[in-house]
Every structure is written in structure tokens, then in C-alpha cells.
Amino acid sequence: MNGDVILDIQGLHTSFSMTRGTVRAVNDVSFNIKSGEMLGVVGESGCGKSVTGLSIMRLVPYPGRITGGRILFENRDLLGLDEREMRTIRGSSIAMIFQDPMTSLNPVLTISRQLTEAIIEHEGCSKREAGVRAIDLLRTVGISSPERRIRDYPHQFSGGMRQRVMIAMAISCGPKIIIADEPTTALDVTIQAQILELMKKICEDIGTSIMLITHDLGIVAGLCRVVAVMYAGRLVETAEGKTIFSGPVHPYTHGLLTSTPRMDRVSERLQPIGGVPPSLLDPPRRCMFAPRCRYAIERCLREEPVLEEVSPGHAAACFRSGEKLW
């Protein structure tokens, strides 16, 4: 890892225009990813994690659109590129692994066709050369008998094997960043561990940066050096993983940890976060977590906290982050 910032998100806003109003799915989000680093983005379903990833790829579905901010990839603002220029970056420099490989892979095309298509498009090599590369990629991600399996169709693979194919597609052109959106969803625990170990190996051996989107704190605990916690479209806490797990300062992060089973605290009763996530339809200017927060004060209902540094490398959006609340 050389420590250079390769992706810098500044004040990102992504909204969906609905008949009843505007859903602010990503609301003033800023963070960066360093070269060779694995960043974990965690939070409940609907908090804006996946939309943030899609925004980076500029694949936000209609009626969504990016309404503000900058996405700097190697100091080049992706929001200023036209679609042709963006296509040269997708897959080659920045790749994405989606959570459901069965809907991401084309069921009527062989694995060979789907793997070689991107290689030929971005690398400009011949069909034969792309085929050899595709077989090597399947071997790299741990698929046995790749020379035979490459002629198979997606339905002939198990869920774990399909996810390995998706990872092979993601690394096929040597991207500098991979955005992995819930890459182990619907897989059993053993296969999850294998997929995550494979991603860790890619990060360490190839030097690819990975943005891992997940709701599972257990996954980021063992993999990610840096963790960003999202709630209601905003970042509420960012820090190194060991800091997040040993000393969170935002009540939401603390709530996530106390509601997650831990092997070292098997005798402790889990404490769920009360209430439900708020609507992102024209959200009020206040702390979005306040209605569910046992530590909320009057100021939380009147003002919107901003993400501020509470110690070197540790930032939180909470008016009481400097207090010892638990």
C-alpha cells in the first residue's frame, strides 16, 4: 500500500425525483479511498450505501440523478466526463461486483462470452488471447477445471461459483478500484468466508483498492482497515476499524455494535435499536437519528450535525461525540 488517495468523494448528493417529493438517498457524503486499501461502508438497508456505489460508477437508475459534489478518480472528476469517456473507465479502472450474480450474469451467454467481452473491449486483444486470459482468471478465483467450465452457462454454477465468476469479471482488466456491493448475500457462511478471503487476497496481492458495501459488521471487522458508517443518506462516523469497534462515539454506531452477536460477549443480551429508519423524502434539517436515539438532546431536534474530527483519523456527526455516553 502506498497510501496515495486514489478516489476522493466530496459533498456527493444523489436524489430521486418522485411524485410526492425528492428522496435524498445520498446527502452530502465525503470520503476517500487510498491505493491498496479496503474500505468498509456499513449501515442498515436503505441508508444509501448502494446508491453511493452506483453514483461512483455513474449508474444511478432513473429517476435518480447526481445533483451535487465531486467524484475525483486520480484527480479527474468523473462527473465532468461524457458517457463515452465514462465507459472507458467502467470495468477497466473501476469495477463493480453486484450482490446478486444471477441477475448480473446474462443467462443465455456462456461464461467465456461474458468474460472475454470486457477484455476485448478494454484491452484490444484478439478473441483467442482473451479466451486464454479468461481461463486464467477462472483459475485465479478458484474455479476448478476452468478450461471446461468456461464453456458453461451461469445456471450450471452454484451461487458461490457465480460470485467467483463476477469477481473474475471485475479483475479481468486490472482495475484500480473494485466496488463490492453485498458480495456475500444469500451465500452460506462457509462460502462467504471463501469469497471474502479471495477479495482480501486480491487487495493484498494485486494492490486493488476495494470499497466493501455491507450491513454485516462481522465482515468489515476482519477485513477493512477503515470503516464508514452511513445512516439516512449521510455519513455519521468514520475511523479505522479497530477504533470503530473498540471506541465508537456516535450512538448509531454504538447501537449497531450492541445489536450484533459477538463471540466474546455470548452472555450479554443483544440490545436492538428502537424505532424505524426515517423517510428520506424531503428530510428535515435535524439529526436524522434523533427520534431513535436515547442520548438525544433538544439541539439534536433543531440542528443538523456535521461530520467533524473528534480525534486524528476519527470523525463523527454528533453533538455529544466529545462526551462519555456509554
C-alpha positions as CSV (number, residue, x, y, z in Angstrom):
1,M,0.0,0.0,0.0
2,N,1.5,3.4,-1.0
3,G,-1.1,5.5,0.9
4,D,-1.9,7.7,-2.0
5,V,-5.6,8.8,-2.3
6,I,-7.0,7.2,-5.5
7,L,-10.7,8.1,-5.1
8,D,-11.9,11.3,-3.4
9,I,-15.6,11.8,-2.9
10,Q,-16.5,15.4,-2.0
11,G,-20.0,16.5,-0.9
12,L,-21.9,13.9,-3.0
13,H,-25.6,14.4,-3.4
14,T,-27.8,11.9,-5.2
15,S,-31.6,12.3,-5.3
16,F,-34.6,10.6,-6.8
17,S,-37.4,12.8,-8.0
18,M,-40.8,11.3,-7.1
19,T,-44.4,12.5,-7.5
20,R,-44.6,13.1,-3.7
21,G,-41.2,14.9,-3.5
22,T,-37.5,14.3,-3.6
23,V,-35.8,11.4,-2.0
24,R,-32.3,12.4,-0.9
25,A,-30.7,9.0,-1.0
26,V,-27.1,10.3,-0.6
27,N,-26.9,13.6,1.2
28,D,-23.5,15.5,1.3
29,V,-21.3,12.4,1.6
30,S,-17.5,12.8,1.6
31,F,-14.8,10.2,2.0
32,N,-11.7,8.9,0.2
33,I,-10.1,5.6,-0.6
34,K,-6.3,5.1,-0.7
35,S,-4.4,2.8,-3.1
36,G,-4.4,-0.8,-2.0
37,E,-6.9,-0.1,0.9
38,M,-10.1,-1.9,1.8
39,L,-12.8,0.5,3.0
40,G,-16.0,-0.9,4.6
41,V,-19.2,1.1,4.2
42,V,-21.8,-0.2,6.7
43,G,-25.4,0.7,7.7
44,E,-29.0,-0.5,7.7
45,S,-30.8,-1.3,4.4
46,G,-31.9,1.9,2.7
47,C,-29.2,4.1,4.2
48,G,-27.7,5.0,0.9
49,K,-24.7,2.6,0.7
50,S,-25.5,1.0,-2.7
51,V,-26.6,4.3,-4.2
52,T,-23.2,5.7,-3.2
53,G,-21.5,2.9,-5.1
54,L,-23.8,3.3,-8.1
55,S,-23.1,7.1,-8.1
56,I,-19.3,6.5,-8.3
57,M,-19.9,4.3,-11.3
58,R,-22.5,6.8,-12.7
59,L,-25.1,4.0,-13.0
60,V,-27.8,5.5,-10.8
61,P,-31.1,4.3,-12.3
62,Y,-33.9,6.7,-13.4
63,P,-35.4,8.8,-11.8
64,G,-32.3,9.2,-9.8
65,R,-29.6,11.6,-10.6
66,I,-26.4,13.1,-9.0
67,T,-27.3,16.6,-8.0
68,G,-24.0,17.8,-6.5
69,G,-20.5,17.1,-5.4
70,R,-17.3,15.8,-7.0
71,I,-16.0,12.3,-7.6
72,L,-12.3,12.6,-8.1
73,F,-10.6,9.5,-9.5
74,E,-6.9,10.1,-9.7
75,N,-7.7,13.8,-9.6
76,R,-10.1,13.6,-12.5
77,D,-13.7,14.5,-11.8
78,L,-15.9,11.6,-13.1
79,L,-19.0,13.9,-13.1
80,G,-17.4,16.0,-15.8
81,L,-16.9,13.1,-18.2
82,D,-19.3,12.3,-21.1
83,E,-20.8,8.8,-21.4
84,R,-18.2,7.6,-23.9
85,E,-15.3,8.6,-21.6
86,M,-17.0,7.0,-18.6
87,R,-17.4,3.7,-20.5
88,T,-13.6,3.5,-20.8
89,I,-13.3,3.8,-17.0
90,R,-16.0,1.3,-16.1
91,G,-14.7,-2.2,-15.9
92,S,-11.1,-1.2,-16.7
93,S,-10.2,1.3,-14.0
94,I,-13.2,1.0,-11.7
95,A,-15.2,-2.3,-11.5
96,M,-18.3,-3.3,-9.5
97,I,-19.4,-6.6,-8.1
98,F,-23.2,-6.7,-7.5
99,Q,-24.9,-8.6,-4.7
100,D,-26.9,-11.0,-6.9
101,P,-24.7,-12.6,-9.6
102,M,-27.7,-14.5,-11.2
103,T,-29.2,-11.2,-12.2
104,S,-25.9,-9.6,-13.2
105,L,-24.8,-12.5,-15.4
106,N,-26.6,-13.0,-18.8
107,P,-28.3,-16.4,-18.5
108,V,-28.2,-17.0,-22.3
109,L,-24.4,-16.4,-22.8
110,T,-21.6,-18.6,-21.8
111,I,-19.1,-17.6,-19.1
112,S,-16.5,-17.4,-21.9
113,R,-18.5,-14.9,-23.8
114,Q,-19.2,-12.7,-20.8
115,L,-15.6,-12.7,-19.6
116,T,-13.9,-12.1,-22.9
117,E,-16.3,-9.3,-23.9
118,A,-14.8,-6.8,-21.4
119,I,-11.2,-7.9,-22.1
120,I,-11.6,-7.4,-25.8
121,E,-13.3,-4.1,-25.3
122,H,-10.9,-2.5,-22.9
123,E,-7.6,-4.3,-23.7
124,G,-8.0,-4.5,-27.5
125,C,-6.6,-8.1,-27.7
126,S,-7.7,-10.9,-30.0
127,K,-10.5,-13.3,-29.2
128,R,-8.0,-16.1,-28.7
129,E,-5.9,-14.1,-26.3
130,A,-9.0,-13.0,-24.4
131,G,-10.0,-16.7,-24.1
132,V,-6.7,-17.6,-22.6
133,R,-6.9,-14.7,-20.2
134,A,-10.4,-15.7,-19.2
135,I,-9.3,-19.3,-18.3
136,D,-6.5,-17.9,-16.2
137,L,-9.0,-15.6,-14.4
138,L,-11.3,-18.5,-13.5
139,R,-8.2,-20.4,-12.2
140,T,-7.2,-17.3,-10.2
141,V,-10.6,-17.1,-8.4
142,G,-10.5,-20.8,-7.5
143,I,-12.8,-22.4,-10.1
144,S,-11.6,-26.0,-10.9
145,S,-11.3,-27.3,-14.5
146,P,-11.5,-23.8,-15.9
147,E,-10.9,-25.0,-19.5
148,R,-14.1,-26.9,-19.3
149,R,-16.2,-24.7,-17.0
150,I,-15.6,-21.6,-19.2
151,R,-18.0,-23.1,-21.8
152,D,-20.8,-23.5,-19.2
153,Y,-23.8,-21.1,-18.7
154,P,-24.5,-19.3,-15.4
155,H,-27.2,-21.7,-14.3
156,Q,-24.7,-24.5,-14.3
157,F,-22.8,-22.8,-11.4
158,S,-23.6,-22.7,-7.7
159,G,-24.2,-19.3,-6.1
160,G,-20.7,-19.2,-4.7
161,M,-19.2,-20.1,-8.1
162,R,-21.2,-17.5,-9.8
163,Q,-19.9,-14.9,-7.4
164,R,-16.4,-16.1,-8.2
165,V,-17.2,-15.5,-11.8
166,M,-18.3,-12.0,-11.0
167,I,-15.0,-11.4,-9.2
168,A,-13.1,-12.7,-12.2
169,M,-15.0,-10.3,-14.4
170,A,-14.3,-7.4,-12.0
171,I,-10.5,-8.1,-12.0
172,S,-10.3,-9.0,-15.7
173,C,-8.8,-5.7,-16.8
174,G,-6.8,-4.9,-13.7
175,P,-9.0,-2.2,-12.1
176,K,-7.5,0.1,-9.5
177,I,-10.8,0.1,-7.5
178,I,-13.5,-2.6,-7.0
179,I,-16.8,-1.6,-5.5
180,A,-18.3,-4.8,-3.9
181,D,-22.0,-4.4,-3.1
182,E,-23.0,-7.0,-0.6
183,P,-20.9,-9.6,-2.4
184,T,-21.8,-12.5,0.0
185,T,-25.6,-12.0,0.2
186,A,-27.5,-15.3,0.1
187,L,-24.4,-17.4,0.4
188,D,-23.8,-19.8,3.3
189,V,-21.2,-19.0,6.0
190,T,-18.5,-21.3,4.6
191,I,-18.8,-19.9,1.0
192,Q,-19.0,-16.3,2.4
193,A,-15.6,-16.9,4.2
194,Q,-14.1,-18.2,0.9
195,I,-15.3,-15.2,-1.1
196,L,-14.1,-12.7,1.5
197,E,-10.7,-14.4,1.7
198,L,-10.5,-14.2,-2.1
199,M,-11.2,-10.5,-2.1
200,K,-8.6,-9.9,0.7
201,K,-6.1,-11.8,-1.4
202,I,-6.9,-9.6,-4.5
203,C,-6.4,-6.5,-2.4
204,E,-3.1,-7.7,-0.9
205,D,-1.6,-9.4,-4.0
206,I,-2.7,-7.2,-6.8
207,G,-2.9,-3.9,-4.9
208,T,-6.5,-3.2,-5.9
209,S,-8.5,-0.9,-3.6
210,I,-11.8,-2.3,-2.5
211,M,-14.9,-0.5,-1.3
212,L,-16.9,-3.1,0.5
213,I,-20.6,-2.3,1.0
214,T,-22.3,-4.4,3.6
215,H,-24.7,-4.4,6.6
216,D,-22.6,-7.1,8.3
217,L,-20.2,-5.6,10.9
218,G,-18.6,-9.0,11.3
219,I,-17.4,-8.9,7.8
220,V,-15.7,-5.5,8.0
221,A,-14.2,-6.3,11.4
222,G,-11.9,-8.9,9.9
223,L,-11.2,-7.3,6.5
224,C,-11.4,-3.5,6.4
225,R,-8.7,-1.1,7.7
226,V,-11.1,1.9,7.5
227,V,-14.9,1.8,8.2
228,A,-17.5,4.4,7.2
229,V,-20.9,4.2,8.9
230,M,-24.0,5.6,7.0
231,Y,-27.4,6.5,8.3
232,A,-30.3,8.0,6.3
233,G,-28.1,9.0,3.4
234,R,-25.3,10.6,5.4
235,L,-22.0,9.5,6.9
236,V,-22.3,9.6,10.7
237,E,-18.9,8.1,11.7
238,T,-15.6,7.2,10.0
239,A,-12.5,5.8,11.6
240,E,-10.1,2.9,11.4
241,G,-11.8,-0.4,12.0
242,K,-10.2,-1.1,15.4
243,T,-11.3,2.3,16.6
244,I,-14.9,1.8,15.4
245,F,-15.1,-1.5,17.2
246,S,-13.4,-0.5,20.4
247,G,-14.5,3.1,20.9
248,P,-17.4,4.3,18.7
249,V,-18.6,7.8,19.6
250,H,-21.9,8.0,17.5
251,P,-25.0,6.5,19.2
252,Y,-26.0,4.8,15.9
253,T,-22.6,3.0,15.5
254,H,-22.8,2.0,19.2
255,G,-26.3,0.7,18.6
256,L,-25.2,-1.4,15.6
257,L,-22.4,-2.9,17.7
258,T,-24.6,-3.7,20.7
259,S,-27.2,-5.3,18.4
260,T,-24.7,-7.6,16.8
261,P,-23.8,-11.0,18.3
262,R,-20.2,-11.3,19.4
263,M,-18.3,-14.5,20.4
264,D,-16.5,-12.6,23.2
265,R,-19.8,-11.4,24.7
266,V,-22.0,-14.5,24.4
267,S,-23.5,-13.9,27.9
268,E,-24.6,-10.4,27.1
269,R,-28.2,-9.7,25.9
270,L,-28.4,-8.0,22.5
271,Q,-29.9,-4.5,22.5
272,P,-31.8,-3.7,19.4
273,I,-32.0,-0.1,18.0
274,G,-35.6,1.0,18.7
275,G,-37.8,2.7,16.1
276,V,-37.5,2.6,12.4
277,P,-35.3,4.4,9.9
278,P,-36.7,7.7,8.7
279,S,-38.1,8.6,5.4
280,L,-35.6,10.2,3.0
281,L,-38.5,12.1,1.3
282,D,-37.6,15.8,1.8
283,P,-35.8,15.1,5.2
284,P,-36.0,17.8,7.9
285,R,-32.8,19.7,8.9
286,R,-32.1,18.0,12.1
287,C,-30.2,14.9,13.3
288,M,-31.9,12.1,11.4
289,F,-31.1,9.6,14.2
290,A,-32.6,11.8,17.0
291,P,-36.0,10.1,17.1
292,R,-34.4,6.7,17.8
293,C,-31.5,8.0,20.0
294,R,-31.6,7.6,23.8
295,Y,-28.9,10.3,24.1
296,A,-30.7,13.0,22.0
297,I,-31.0,16.5,23.4
298,E,-33.1,19.4,22.3
299,R,-30.4,20.7,20.0
300,C,-30.5,17.4,18.0
301,L,-34.1,18.1,17.1
302,R,-33.3,21.7,15.9
303,E,-29.9,21.4,14.1
304,E,-28.2,19.1,11.7
305,P,-24.8,17.9,13.0
306,V,-21.9,17.8,10.6
307,L,-19.1,15.2,10.3
308,E,-16.2,16.6,12.4
309,E,-13.0,15.1,13.6
310,V,-13.1,14.0,17.2
311,S,-9.5,12.7,17.2
312,P,-6.9,12.1,14.5
313,G,-8.4,9.9,11.8
314,H,-11.8,9.6,13.6
315,A,-14.8,11.8,12.7
316,A,-18.4,11.7,13.8
317,A,-21.6,13.7,13.1
318,C,-22.9,14.0,16.7
319,F,-23.3,17.0,19.1
320,R,-22.3,14.7,22.0
321,S,-19.4,12.9,20.4
322,G,-17.0,14.5,23.0
323,E,-18.9,13.0,25.9
324,K,-18.6,9.6,27.5
325,L,-22.1,8.3,26.9
326,W,-21.5,4.5,27.4
